[in-house]
Amino acid sequence: MSTVTPTRPRPRPTPARLSPADVVRTGGSGLRSRPMRVFLSALGIAIGIAAMIGVVGISTSSQEELDRKLAALGTNLLTAAPGQSFSGGAAHLPDEAVEMVGAIDGVESVSAIGKTDAKVYRNDHVPKEVTGGIGVYAARTDLPGTVGVDVAEGRWLTAATHRYPAVVLGAKAAAQLGVYGSGPDAQVWLGDRWFTVVGLLAPNELAPELDSAALVGWPAAEKELDFDGFATTVYARAEGAAVSDVQQVMGATANPENPNEVNVSRPSDALAAKQATDDTLSGLLLGLGAVALLVGGVGVANTMVISVLERRAEIGLRRSLGATRGQIRTQFLCESQLLSALGGVGGVALGIAVTAGYAGYQGWPTVVPLWAMVGGVGATLLIGGLAGFYPAVRAARLPPTEALAAA
């Protein structure tokens, strides 16, 4: 009697494992075979990331420039100006307003200007109705030290010139009048007589009213221009720790009888408010960048779905040769991640270039936060993973025979 030896079932072959380098190489081969489609899909991602990086970078560069300006100009400048009286008419500060404000504890320096009714022209042939919006002010000799304004050309009014027909022009006023230098030969027609231009001011953002002003000495204004002697703006520099306290009492000190008729302000707050407005616009632009990034993600998903449909033969062949569903899924996920990373890195580079170009044009420092660059690339990888997940799962589920037959 013969003995039948039972046959042992053949062990199923263990599928080869793909190393990370093999996964990247396999995923990259799919991208290299369709360069134009890959470029267009990566461009969609890059535009969204560049928009977001550009908005964040430009906003940050603007904030850095503002901080630099405030550090140079100071945030401790306060102003007091007359408002309206109880009856609705124009109010004015008392003659002693400047001295009283200077006596406040914590005030380091104080100065003032006073508006006159005079007009200034390039020469005596200009029609009187053409004023150009230039105001003529009486100014104290200590104004530059308090406000922090710089003289770009010539010199400021001194004890030797503030009693005579000498004038200092703000930057915009000088440009409107066509005056580009100072000295005995530089003269303007002011208050029905010639005034010699002794200096030109540099622009000052804390006191923009001085940019469009013609400033004459206080005694000269009273003598030559019928100035009433009332200050229309009192400038005070306070100690850093005392700014809030000085601001609270400055109105009542400048005009004790009618403190409600005094408007006290802090010029640096206006710059901060402008920055807040810019931040609101930046938020809107960030939203638009996010929409562009979403559109780029849809482009990646579309590219991967088409790639699965076009490469069914490759998928079927690999499955027939022993590739597992997990390996097919990993391959297509890797492709979508590489495609998104390509767009993300390109978008970050483009965003930095846009920020640098705009900041350089504006004269700002170029600042792009590291978190924005890292977050931009991270966002693209996340979008790439989400966009490539469905195509990867669909490719992994294709039966080998069906894939080969459809091909």
Disulfide bonds with the S-S distance in Angstrom:
none
